[in-house]
Amino acid sequence: MPASSTSEQALRRRVLAALDELKAKDVREIDVRGKTSIADLLIVASGTSSRHVKSIADEVVKFAKQAGVLPLGVEGQQEAEWVLVDLGDIIVHVMLPRIREFYGLERLWTVGDDMPEAANAS
C-alpha cells in the first residue's frame, strides 16, 4: 500500500484490529487511490450471520471513535446483510458471504489491476 498520512495508517490499524477482534472472515484491503475520490482505501470483510455482520460493523465504529474518528455514515444496519461504515479516507464494507459474492466489490475495484502471480499461473 502506498504511503499515506500517519492518521490514516493509525485508523487503518484500528479498523483491522476491530475486524480481528470480532473474527471477521476474508478481510481484504483495496487501494482505490487514483480510481475514485471518495476514499483511499476500501476494506471488505465477511460475517457469518446478520448478527455477526452488525456486531463487526459496531466494533469498527467503536474502534474508530476510540481513535478520534467519527464515522461520516453507517448504512445497512437494519438488515445487516451489508453494512457500510464510511470513515472518510477508509470505507469498510462488512457483508454476508452470499451478498459479497453477488456484488463482487473486489472484482469491481480491481479490474485492470495486475493480478497476483499465483492467479496468473493457472
C-alpha positions, -999 to 999 in steps of 0.1 A, spaced: 0 0 0 15 34 -9 25 59 18 -3 78 33 -9 100 63 0 88 97 -35 93 110 -49 72 81 -24 44 89 -34 46 125 -71 44 116 -64 15 92 -47 -4 121 -77 3 144 -101 -9 117 -81 -41 112 -79 -46 149 -117 -43 152 -122 -68 124 -98 -92 140 -114 -87 175 -147 -100 162 -132 -126 139 -144 -112 106 -137 -135 77 -119 -129 44 -106 -94 52 -94 -77 20 -79 -42 16 -83 -25 -18 -63 6 -25 -85 29 -46 -63 59 -48 -64 72 -84 -96 53 -91 -120 74 -71 -121 105 -50 -145 91 -24 -118 72 -4 -82 60 -4 -89 25 9 -118 0 9 -117 -27 34 -141 -56 27 -149 -83 52 -175 -111 58 -195 -121 87 -211 -155 93 -246 -142 100 -266 -109 100 -259 -106 138 -222 -111 132 -221 -85 104 -239 -60 126 -216 -67 155 -184 -64 134 -196 -30 120 -205 -18 155 -169 -28 166 -154 -9 137 -174 22 147 -163 18 184 -126 14 175 -127 43 151 -143 66 178 -116 54 202 -90 66 176 -108 100 175 -126 94 142 -164 98 140 -179 79 111 -194 101 83 -221 75 79 -232 39 87 -256 23 63 -274 -11 62 -275 -18 100 -312 -26 98 -309 -56 75 -273 -63 84 -266 -82 52 -242 -55 40 -231 -27 64 -210 2 51 -190 23 76 -177 55 60 -147 67 79 -137 93 52 -104 81 37 -113 45 46 -147 28 38 -154 -5 54 -179 -30 39 -190 -59 61 -211 -84 42 -227 -118 43 -207 -141 20 -236 -145 -4 -241 -107 -7 -203 -102 -11 -202 -128 -39 -232 -114 -57 -219 -78 -57 -182 -87 -63 -167 -54 -49 -132 -69 -51 -136 -76 -88 -152 -42 -95 -124 -22 -78 -95 -43 -91 -105 -45 -128 -74 -38 -148 -50 -42 -119 -21 -65 -121 -32 -99 -110 -11 -116 -83 15 -141 -97 -4 -171 -83 -35 -161 -102 -16 -158 -134 -1 -193 -131 -34 -210 -139 
